[in-house]
Amino acid sequence: MLKFVIDEDMPRSTAKVLKAKGYEALDVRDCGLRGKSDDEIFKFAQKEKAVILTGDLGFGNLLHFPIGSHSGIVIAHFPNEVSTSELNNQIIKAFEPLSEIDFKGNLIIIEPGKVRIRRK
């Protein structure tokens, strides 16, 4: 089963929505990681063998977070005007056709109506 670490720039409801779809999800705000650096979030996610789900484009830096060096990073890149429920719906929709192999070690960027995967 896929496990996600939800970064604090994502809606509080995202973890609940993922859990309802059968995924495991940890919100960094519930793990004592509020306000921690990207590196600390990254280390925590690796320890948990979890995919990072974030809106932070910094996690897309391939020099800092090389493809294949992690359990997976998903960047949800949406305009601020997108509602929380629409954002969560788009994430769930984007995940439906993906398998665990699509996440492992890869960078996935989800944008309105589009999913890109940089594979190892």
N, C-alpha and C positions, 0 to 999 in steps of 0.2 A: 504494500500500500504506500502511495506517495505521501510524503510528509512535507509540510511547508512551514517556513518561518516568515511571518507577515511583518514587514517593516512598519515603523510607526507613521509613515506618510500615507499608508493605506487606510481606508475606512475601518472603524472598529468592527463593523458587521461582516467584513470579508472572511474572517476566520470562521464565523458562524455559518456562512453560506457554504464554504468549502467543506466543513464538517458535515453539513446536511447532505452533501453529495458524496460522502464516504471517504473523504481525504482526512488526514491528520493535519491539524493546523495549530501552530503556536504563535501568539501575538507577542512581539518583543516587549510590549507594554506590560504584559503579564509575567515576563521572565526577568524583570529587573534590568532591562536593557534600554529603557527610555532615554533618549538623548545620547546614546553611545555612538561611537564612530562606525563608519562602514566596515572597517577592519574587524572591530569587535563583533559586529553583527555577523560578518562573514565567518569568523572563527566559531562562533556559537552554532551557526547553521551547519558547518562541517562536522562539528562534534555530534550534532543531532542527526547527521546524515540527511539533512533536509534541503529542499529547494527554497531559495530566497525569492519572495514575492514582494516587489517594491515598485515605487514610482520614481525612485532616485536614479537618474541617468548615469550617475557616477559608477554604478555597478556594471555599466556597459563598457567600462575601460578595460580593454582586453590585455593591456600591459600589466595592469594591477590585479585583475581577476581573469587569468588566462583560461580559455576554453579547455575543458578536460581536467581542470585542477579543483573542481568542486562538484557538488551533487546537482547543480543546476541553478540558474538565475533567470527569473522572469521579471521583465520590466513592463509594467502597465503604463503606457504613455498615452494619456488621455487629456483633452482640454479640461480646465477647471470647471467649465460649465456643465460637464457631464454629471448627472445625478449619481448618488451613491448606488442606488439600486441598478441603474443602467450600467455602471462600471462593473458591479458584481456579476450582472447578467452576461456582459461581454467576456469577462474572465472565464466564467463557467462554460460559455459557448466555445471559447477558444481552446479550453482544455479537453472538451469532449472527444475530438478525434485523435488526441495525443496519447501515446503510451509512455510508460516509465522510461523507455529507451530514448524518447524524444527529449526528456528533461535532463537525464544524467550527463553532467559535464558540459551541457550546452547553454547558450544564451538565447532566450526566447524574448522577443519584443512583441507585445500585443498593442495594437493601435486600433482605433475605430474601424471595424470591418476587415482587419488585416492582421496576420500572424507571420512573423519572420523568425526563422531558427538559424542561428550560426552554430554549426555542428563541429565537433572535435574531429 
